[in-house]
Amino acid sequence: MKKIVDFDIVDIIPFSCGIIFSKKEMLGEDKCRVSFYGLDVQKMKNAPVTRSVYLLNKFGNGYKKIVDEIGDYLSCDADSFAGNNTVLVYPSGETGVFDYSGKTVWTGDLMYHGHPVQGVASDGNQIWCAVPEQNAIISYSIAHKKFYMRIGGETSTAFDCPVSVTKYENELFVCNMGSCKIRTVDLKNFSVHDFRTFDEPVLRYIRTCGKEIVHLDSGIYIL
């Protein structure tokens, strides 16, 4: 495991050559500046990128209208959804779906047993989200406006404060702050297994350009 970014970041997303990450710098008491960098994971070199490049890779072609609508584009998690749509989820549970042009399709607040969901991974016409306070992940159908499945729970040991979910092929990768583990869920039979264990909380897992990237409390690492 090799550290590739050692300063605090606000967000990390995949792109064609590797990852794009955003860094917030305080300029004064009430002012800050956000800078964006792209890291080529093959050459292991990073360079500044524009805000537009970051937004395009996070929200798709309709990013201008989406950003005009949501305002805060940094603190949400986003994924492509049901073809050319984009779904995004804030840590507050606020959720939105936007079409290819950036037009709002649906918005709502997703709360599970009174607790907000966070993170998002699309799965056909449903989305998977984490519920940190419930030690669970849930699937939600936007078309039917209902929760379909829960894995884990307050008394379960499957997850421990899960904070993000990503989907690759037929597996979900769930990052747990409490247990410092990434656990997988096989979407064929919904069995849960250990994938990676760390010595500190793990916040996000990304596969890009044949590489595995993790965001831990102390920085970003390539596995």
Backbone bond lengths (Angstrom), bond angles and torsions (degrees), N, CA, C in turn:
res aa  C-N    CA-C-N  psi(-1)  N-CA   C-N-CA  omega(-1)  CA-C   N-CA-C  phi
1 M - - - 1.461 - - 1.529 109.08 -
2 K 1.321 116.33 127.82 1.460 121.25 -175.75 1.523 110.58 -124.40
3 K 1.341 115.78 129.18 1.457 119.66 178.23 1.529 109.36 -73.30
4 I 1.344 116.43 131.85 1.458 120.11 -179.80 1.529 112.67 -118.40
5 V 1.329 117.10 -16.90 1.468 121.81 174.40 1.516 107.14 -140.81
6 D 1.332 117.15 125.58 1.466 118.72 -173.87 1.527 113.75 -117.91
7 F 1.329 117.46 13.07 1.462 118.26 175.56 1.530 109.47 -114.37
8 D 1.327 115.58 165.05 1.469 120.37 -177.01 1.524 110.28 -66.12
9 I 1.312 116.31 134.49 1.452 120.47 177.51 1.520 109.86 -121.42
10 V 1.334 115.58 160.13 1.454 121.70 179.52 1.523 110.67 -95.47
11 D 1.337 116.42 -38.41 1.450 120.46 -174.90 1.521 109.45 -153.13
12 I 1.318 115.86 156.09 1.462 122.34 177.53 1.529 108.17 -143.31
13 I 1.335 116.40 131.62 1.460 120.88 179.82 1.527 109.05 -138.44
14 P 1.328 117.97 155.27 1.469 120.21 176.22 1.525 111.08 -80.60
15 F 1.335 116.48 154.34 1.462 120.99 168.74 1.522 108.15 -148.89
16 S 1.326 117.75 -176.94 1.466 122.09 -166.69 1.519 114.16 -59.38
17 C 1.331 118.23 -29.60 1.468 120.86 -177.94 1.520 113.24 -106.37
18 G 1.315 117.20 -4.79 1.468 118.65 -177.98 1.512 112.15 159.96
19 I 1.338 116.16 -110.74 1.466 121.04 -179.19 1.524 110.14 -134.24
20 I 1.333 114.23 153.42 1.457 121.66 168.88 1.519 106.73 -117.09
21 F 1.325 116.89 132.79 1.456 119.35 177.41 1.520 110.00 -129.74
22 S 1.323 115.18 153.27 1.460 121.88 -179.41 1.515 109.85 -112.65
23 K 1.312 114.83 139.04 1.459 122.58 -177.78 1.516 109.10 -123.25
24 K 1.334 116.15 129.52 1.459 121.06 178.58 1.523 109.66 -102.70
25 E 1.331 116.02 128.85 1.459 121.84 179.64 1.520 109.18 -121.00
26 M 1.323 117.39 129.72 1.458 121.63 178.78 1.530 109.29 -80.62
27 L 1.331 116.27 129.04 1.459 121.71 -178.99 1.522 111.85 -102.01
28 G 1.279 115.83 -20.26 1.460 120.66 -179.22 1.503 109.00 -170.60
29 E 1.310 115.79 -164.06 1.452 119.33 -175.88 1.524 112.72 -62.30
30 D 1.334 117.25 -42.10 1.455 120.76 -176.33 1.522 113.40 -122.60
31 K 1.301 117.82 12.93 1.456 120.20 -176.74 1.523 111.14 -122.88
32 C 1.313 114.79 147.01 1.449 119.48 176.59 1.518 110.23 -146.67
33 R 1.311 115.47 163.15 1.455 121.10 178.45 1.519 108.10 -128.99
34 V 1.329 116.02 137.47 1.461 120.96 177.47 1.520 108.30 -109.65
35 S 1.321 115.99 126.74 1.460 121.89 178.43 1.524 108.79 -115.81
36 F 1.330 115.84 151.59 1.462 121.68 -177.58 1.523 110.09 -122.42
37 Y 1.343 115.12 138.82 1.461 120.83 -177.64 1.525 109.33 -134.14
38 G 1.312 115.45 141.85 1.447 121.10 173.10 1.510 110.13 -107.28
39 L 1.329 116.52 133.81 1.460 121.07 179.35 1.521 109.02 -113.04
40 D 1.316 117.16 118.46 1.459 123.16 173.69 1.524 107.20 -80.56
41 V 1.338 117.29 111.33 1.459 120.40 -172.99 1.529 112.73 -77.54
42 Q 1.329 118.13 -13.79 1.459 120.25 174.94 1.528 110.66 -82.03
43 K 1.329 116.67 -45.34 1.467 121.27 -179.81 1.525 111.98 -87.15
44 M 1.349 116.45 -13.28 1.469 123.30 -177.56 1.531 111.01 55.01
45 K 1.319 115.11 46.68 1.457 121.92 176.43 1.521 109.05 -128.62
46 N 1.339 115.74 140.81 1.459 118.34 175.75 1.513 110.33 -118.68
47 A 1.321 115.30 154.99 1.457 121.86 -178.81 1.520 108.19 -151.60
48 P 1.323 117.81 152.61 1.463 120.13 178.09 1.528 111.51 -61.24
49 V 1.323 116.13 144.14 1.458 121.84 172.57 1.523 107.58 -127.27
50 T 1.314 116.63 163.85 1.457 120.45 -178.41 1.526 110.83 -78.88
51 R 1.305 114.81 160.94 1.464 121.19 175.13 1.529 110.40 -59.39
52 S 1.317 117.03 -37.31 1.463 120.78 -178.84 1.525 111.84 -64.23
53 V 1.325 117.25 -38.32 1.462 121.13 177.86 1.526 110.13 -63.56
54 Y 1.313 116.00 -43.52 1.470 120.70 177.26 1.529 110.28 -60.39
55 L 1.334 117.15 -48.49 1.462 121.20 -176.85 1.523 112.19 -65.66
56 L 1.327 117.21 -39.76 1.466 120.99 178.67 1.525 110.67 -60.92
57 N 1.321 116.51 -44.01 1.462 120.57 -178.58 1.523 112.33 -72.91
58 K 1.315 117.56 -25.40 1.465 120.08 -179.71 1.527 112.04 -85.50
59 F 1.339 117.33 -42.61 1.460 120.98 -171.38 1.529 114.88 -113.55
60 G 1.333 118.11 -9.92 1.451 119.69 -178.61 1.517 112.76 89.12
61 N 1.329 115.42 -170.03 1.458 120.86 -171.69 1.525 114.35 -64.82
62 G 1.316 117.00 -23.94 1.463 119.35 -179.89 1.514 113.70 -89.06
63 Y 1.329 117.57 21.65 1.473 120.54 -170.92 1.526 113.91 -60.53
64 K 1.331 118.45 -32.07 1.470 119.95 -176.96 1.530 110.95 -63.66
65 K 1.324 116.53 -46.77 1.462 119.81 178.71 1.523 111.26 -68.87
66 I 1.326 115.95 -37.46 1.469 119.21 179.35 1.522 110.80 -61.81
67 V 1.320 116.30 -46.82 1.471 120.32 -179.15 1.523 110.79 -64.90
68 D 1.324 117.46 -38.56 1.467 119.90 176.47 1.524 110.79 -60.15
69 E 1.321 116.33 -34.43 1.457 121.03 -177.89 1.530 112.20 -78.39
70 I 1.336 117.43 -42.77 1.470 119.52 -170.76 1.526 113.19 -93.10
71 G 1.326 118.29 -27.66 1.462 120.35 -178.48 1.518 111.93 77.58
72 D 1.316 117.28 -76.55 1.469 122.36 -179.37 1.526 109.19 -78.44
73 Y 1.329 115.55 103.63 1.466 120.19 -178.57 1.524 113.00 -100.05
74 L 1.327 117.80 -1.89 1.461 121.20 -175.48 1.521 113.84 -91.81
75 S 1.325 117.89 -39.92 1.467 119.59 -168.57 1.526 113.77 -89.37
76 C 1.325 118.27 -2.67 1.463 119.68 177.93 1.521 110.89 -93.23
77 D 1.335 115.22 158.18 1.459 122.64 171.30 1.522 106.79 -102.32
78 A 1.333 117.98 145.07 1.462 120.79 -175.66 1.521 110.53 -138.29
79 D 1.338 115.52 154.23 1.455 121.44 177.07 1.526 108.22 -153.55
80 S 1.332 116.41 155.59 1.463 119.53 172.69 1.518 107.87 -70.91
81 F 1.336 116.02 147.45 1.456 119.44 -171.87 1.527 110.88 -143.58
82 A 1.336 115.95 128.98 1.467 121.90 173.01 1.520 111.74 47.66
83 G 1.326 116.22 58.85 1.462 120.72 178.74 1.506 112.49 92.08
84 N 1.328 116.79 -114.80 1.454 121.04 -175.33 1.522 113.77 -98.76
85 N 1.312 117.71 9.40 1.461 120.28 178.70 1.525 111.15 -82.34
86 T 1.323 115.14 165.84 1.465 122.32 174.99 1.519 108.60 -126.34
87 V 1.327 117.18 132.91 1.460 121.64 175.65 1.519 107.91 -115.13
88 L 1.318 116.64 139.90 1.463 120.44 177.85 1.522 109.94 -136.86
89 V 1.331 114.95 149.12 1.464 122.20 -177.78 1.523 108.99 -136.76
90 Y 1.329 115.65 131.17 1.465 121.82 174.86 1.529 109.93 -94.81
91 P 1.345 117.81 158.01 1.474 119.96 177.23 1.523 113.66 -59.58
92 S 1.323 117.47 -18.13 1.468 121.88 177.25 1.515 112.33 -78.05
93 G 1.371 116.76 -9.17 1.448 121.24 -175.68 1.520 113.24 96.10
94 E 1.329 117.19 -9.72 1.462 119.86 177.93 1.529 109.31 -63.59
95 T 1.324 116.14 128.54 1.459 122.41 -172.59 1.523 110.07 -130.01
96 G 1.336 116.45 144.51 1.454 120.15 177.71 1.511 111.36 -145.35
97 V 1.326 115.78 148.08 1.457 122.62 173.64 1.525 107.94 -121.50
98 F 1.337 116.18 133.59 1.456 122.07 -177.74 1.524 109.12 -129.08
99 D 1.348 116.11 145.57 1.452 118.71 -179.39 1.527 110.91 -83.34
100 Y 1.336 116.24 -175.92 1.463 122.79 -174.85 1.525 112.54 -56.50
101 S 1.328 116.96 -33.88 1.471 120.94 -178.31 1.525 112.84 -86.05
102 G 1.332 117.10 -6.89 1.460 121.09 -178.60 1.520 113.67 98.02
103 K 1.335 117.38 3.08 1.461 120.99 179.28 1.525 110.62 -74.34
104 T 1.330 115.63 139.54 1.467 120.73 -179.65 1.522 110.91 -67.00
105 V 1.329 115.95 127.14 1.457 122.55 175.70 1.522 110.37 -98.30
106 W 1.337 115.94 -42.91 1.464 120.76 -178.38 1.513 109.66 -161.59
107 T 1.334 116.92 143.65 1.461 121.91 171.71 1.524 108.66 -136.53
108 G 1.319 115.56 152.75 1.461 120.20 178.15 1.513 110.17 -175.38
109 D 1.309 116.23 169.88 1.465 122.65 177.18 1.522 108.39 -106.98
110 L 1.339 115.90 117.02 1.462 120.35 -179.51 1.524 109.54 -94.37
111 M 1.315 115.24 112.73 1.462 122.50 177.93 1.529 107.41 -123.84
112 Y 1.326 116.22 133.56 1.456 120.62 178.20 1.519 108.93 -117.09
113 H 1.310 117.15 114.74 1.475 123.36 -174.60 1.528 110.61 52.56
114 G 1.324 115.29 40.43 1.460 120.94 176.42 1.509 115.19 83.69
115 H 1.325 117.60 2.65 1.459 121.07 -178.33 1.534 110.23 -117.09
116 P 1.344 117.45 141.28 1.460 120.04 -177.67 1.528 112.37 -74.14
117 V 1.326 114.64 145.63 1.462 119.43 171.92 1.519 108.34 -83.22
118 Q 1.326 116.94 163.32 1.453 120.78 172.72 1.519 109.86 -153.32
119 G 1.346 114.76 158.82 1.448 120.14 -174.30 1.518 109.83 72.32
120 V 1.338 117.12 157.21 1.459 118.77 -179.95 1.520 110.41 -154.63
121 A 1.326 115.65 139.75 1.463 123.05 172.68 1.521 106.60 -139.32
122 S 1.321 117.09 120.66 1.460 119.85 -178.03 1.522 110.42 -78.66
123 D 1.327 115.58 147.61 1.465 122.59 -178.29 1.525 107.03 -145.47
124 G 1.339 115.98 87.72 1.458 119.44 -174.95 1.508 110.62 66.93
125 N 1.323 116.66 -122.75 1.462 121.62 179.01 1.525 112.90 -96.02
126 Q 1.338 116.20 9.48 1.457 120.31 177.59 1.527 109.72 -119.57
127 I 1.320 115.69 168.05 1.460 121.25 174.08 1.526 108.99 -126.32
128 W 1.326 115.31 149.89 1.462 122.14 172.57 1.528 108.24 -108.45
129 C 1.327 115.67 136.99 1.465 121.80 178.49 1.527 108.92 -136.59
130 A 1.322 115.45 160.35 1.458 121.05 174.88 1.527 109.66 -96.06
131 V 1.331 115.41 150.83 1.467 121.75 173.38 1.529 106.23 -126.96
132 P 1.330 117.66 88.73 1.471 120.91 -172.52 1.527 114.05 -54.44
133 E 1.344 116.85 -43.94 1.465 120.11 -176.13 1.521 112.95 -70.28
134 Q 1.322 117.12 -16.34 1.463 121.18 -179.85 1.534 112.26 -104.70
135 N 1.333 117.36 0.68 1.474 121.68 -176.37 1.524 111.11 51.49
136 A 1.339 115.28 45.49 1.454 119.25 -173.71 1.520 111.09 -145.64
137 I 1.337 114.86 163.38 1.449 120.78 165.59 1.523 107.00 -120.56
138 I 1.336 116.41 152.60 1.461 120.33 -176.92 1.525 109.91 -134.20
139 S 1.332 116.12 151.84 1.459 120.60 170.43 1.521 107.94 -106.73
140 Y 1.332 114.69 143.32 1.464 120.32 -176.08 1.520 109.38 -135.55
141 S 1.325 117.03 133.30 1.455 122.50 175.27 1.517 109.04 -95.51
142 I 1.322 116.30 114.84 1.458 119.96 179.21 1.525 110.05 -70.30
143 A 1.350 117.21 -36.30 1.462 120.61 -179.80 1.528 111.59 -62.66
144 H 1.342 116.54 -39.68 1.467 120.74 -176.41 1.536 112.75 -99.15
145 K 1.330 116.24 -4.50 1.471 121.63 177.88 1.528 112.16 54.94
146 K 1.346 115.20 48.59 1.465 118.17 179.77 1.525 110.69 -152.68
147 F 1.344 115.15 153.01 1.452 121.53 173.25 1.525 108.32 -78.69
148 Y 1.344 116.25 138.09 1.458 120.44 -178.58 1.526 113.61 -107.70
149 M 1.320 117.01 -34.47 1.457 118.38 -175.31 1.527 110.42 -150.59
150 R 1.305 114.84 144.85 1.464 121.62 171.50 1.519 107.98 -124.36
151 I 1.324 116.13 135.89 1.464 121.74 172.60 1.524 106.69 -121.35
152 G 1.318 116.96 127.99 1.458 121.02 -174.17 1.514 110.03 94.44
153 G 1.315 116.28 -168.23 1.459 121.82 -179.06 1.509 110.27 159.67
154 E 1.319 116.58 173.49 1.468 121.96 -175.01 1.522 112.34 -56.75
155 T 1.324 117.55 -37.59 1.464 120.63 -177.39 1.526 112.57 -100.47
156 S 1.335 117.09 3.99 1.462 121.15 -178.87 1.529 110.47 -89.83
157 T 1.312 116.66 155.51 1.470 121.59 176.64 1.528 111.69 -103.83
158 A 1.335 116.90 8.95 1.463 119.69 -178.41 1.522 111.41 -62.62
159 F 1.335 116.43 -43.85 1.463 121.41 -178.46 1.522 109.75 -134.49
160 D 1.336 115.07 155.43 1.460 121.58 -179.57 1.525 108.27 -136.32
161 C 1.315 115.35 97.14 1.473 123.11 -176.02 1.530 110.87 55.32
162 P 1.335 117.39 62.11 1.468 119.82 177.52 1.528 110.59 -70.66
163 V 1.335 117.30 137.49 1.465 119.75 -174.66 1.525 113.56 -123.79
164 S 1.336 118.14 -15.74 1.464 118.96 177.93 1.517 110.07 -151.73
165 V 1.341 114.27 154.43 1.460 121.60 -178.48 1.527 108.21 -135.98
166 T 1.328 117.10 131.94 1.461 121.28 171.61 1.525 108.34 -129.68
167 K 1.332 115.70 152.98 1.465 120.54 -177.03 1.523 109.33 -122.88
168 Y 1.327 115.65 128.36 1.454 122.50 173.86 1.525 107.63 -132.46
169 E 1.337 114.57 122.86 1.461 121.54 -175.98 1.529 109.14 55.05
170 N 1.322 118.49 -122.54 1.468 120.50 -176.91 1.526 112.83 -105.68
171 E 1.337 116.50 28.88 1.463 120.41 179.85 1.518 111.46 -130.99
172 L 1.319 114.61 143.23 1.459 121.47 168.33 1.518 108.45 -98.65
173 F 1.333 116.19 141.04 1.456 122.20 176.74 1.529 106.83 -114.98
174 V 1.326 115.62 115.91 1.457 121.97 -172.16 1.531 109.69 -111.06
175 C 1.330 116.44 119.50 1.470 121.54 -179.65 1.519 109.66 -91.16
176 N 1.348 115.89 126.99 1.463 122.40 -175.99 1.521 110.87 -114.09
177 M 1.335 116.03 120.44 1.465 119.58 177.29 1.516 111.84 -72.15
178 G 1.322 116.53 -36.20 1.459 120.16 -175.31 1.509 113.93 -68.70
179 S 1.330 117.20 -49.26 1.466 121.20 -177.23 1.520 113.39 -92.00
180 C 1.348 116.78 -5.00 1.478 122.04 -178.39 1.533 111.04 60.52
181 K 1.330 115.96 33.98 1.463 120.74 -177.15 1.519 111.75 -123.15
182 I 1.337 114.88 151.13 1.455 121.30 160.46 1.523 106.26 -100.45
183 R 1.323 116.53 124.98 1.455 121.06 175.88 1.526 108.87 -116.46
184 T 1.317 116.71 148.85 1.455 121.18 -179.77 1.524 110.55 -107.06
185 V 1.325 114.06 152.27 1.466 121.35 172.53 1.524 107.49 -122.48
186 D 1.320 116.26 120.51 1.454 121.63 176.29 1.530 107.93 -78.04
187 L 1.332 117.20 116.03 1.461 120.55 -174.59 1.530 112.88 -76.50
188 K 1.325 117.20 -3.14 1.466 119.53 174.52 1.530 111.36 -82.56
189 N 1.339 116.17 -37.73 1.469 118.94 -178.00 1.530 112.91 -130.66
190 F 1.360 116.76 -0.22 1.468 123.91 176.55 1.529 113.70 63.75
191 S 1.326 116.49 25.14 1.465 120.16 174.17 1.533 109.42 -78.15
192 V 1.330 116.10 148.52 1.468 123.00 -176.26 1.522 109.36 -112.42
193 H 1.333 116.81 133.98 1.459 121.48 -178.19 1.527 110.98 -138.93
194 D 1.333 116.13 153.14 1.469 120.79 171.73 1.520 109.83 -69.37
195 F 1.326 115.80 140.15 1.464 121.15 176.77 1.526 110.87 -117.71
196 R 1.328 117.66 -53.65 1.469 122.62 177.30 1.520 109.21 -142.86
197 T 1.340 115.85 146.22 1.460 121.64 176.08 1.519 108.66 -125.01
198 F 1.336 116.29 137.28 1.461 121.95 -177.72 1.521 110.40 -123.90
199 D 1.319 115.93 174.55 1.459 121.02 179.61 1.524 112.35 -96.16
200 E 1.326 116.64 5.27 1.455 121.52 -178.97 1.529 108.17 -152.16
201 P 1.336 117.35 165.46 1.466 119.83 -178.52 1.523 112.37 -56.73
202 V 1.328 115.75 140.02 1.458 122.11 178.44 1.524 107.98 -109.55
203 L 1.333 115.49 130.63 1.460 121.43 -171.05 1.524 113.70 -105.34
204 R 1.335 116.61 -32.25 1.466 118.85 -176.29 1.520 110.72 -159.00
205 Y 1.329 115.33 148.69 1.457 122.88 177.77 1.520 108.71 -129.30
206 I 1.349 115.71 130.96 1.468 121.23 -178.01 1.518 109.13 -135.41
207 R 1.329 116.61 136.93 1.459 122.55 168.57 1.522 108.09 -107.48
208 T 1.322 116.86 128.69 1.458 120.41 -179.50 1.519 109.95 -155.57
209 C 1.317 116.73 134.25 1.469 122.47 176.52 1.523 112.33 53.86
210 G 1.321 116.57 38.22 1.453 121.09 179.08 1.517 114.85 75.79
211 K 1.337 117.56 9.60 1.465 122.13 -179.27 1.529 110.26 -117.21
212 E 1.338 115.33 157.31 1.457 121.98 175.40 1.523 108.78 -111.49
213 I 1.334 115.66 127.69 1.463 122.12 -177.26 1.524 108.75 -120.44
214 V 1.335 116.78 135.30 1.460 120.23 173.99 1.523 109.67 -125.48
215 H 1.320 114.60 143.95 1.460 121.58 173.53 1.523 107.45 -105.63
216 L 1.326 116.50 110.95 1.455 122.63 176.94 1.520 109.66 -105.49
217 D 1.323 116.22 173.71 1.474 120.05 178.84 1.542 111.27 -55.57
218 S 1.320 117.27 -35.45 1.468 120.73 -172.83 1.518 113.77 -91.50
219 G 1.333 118.67 -1.74 1.454 119.74 179.45 1.513 112.26 146.64
220 I 1.323 115.62 -167.00 1.453 122.32 -179.15 1.521 108.98 -107.51
221 Y 1.333 115.57 134.61 1.464 121.16 -175.88 1.518 110.21 -127.35
222 I 1.323 115.87 151.63 1.448 122.18 170.44 1.516 107.65 -105.76
223 L 1.316 116.78 132.34 1.468 120.41 -174.73 1.532 111.16 -87.18
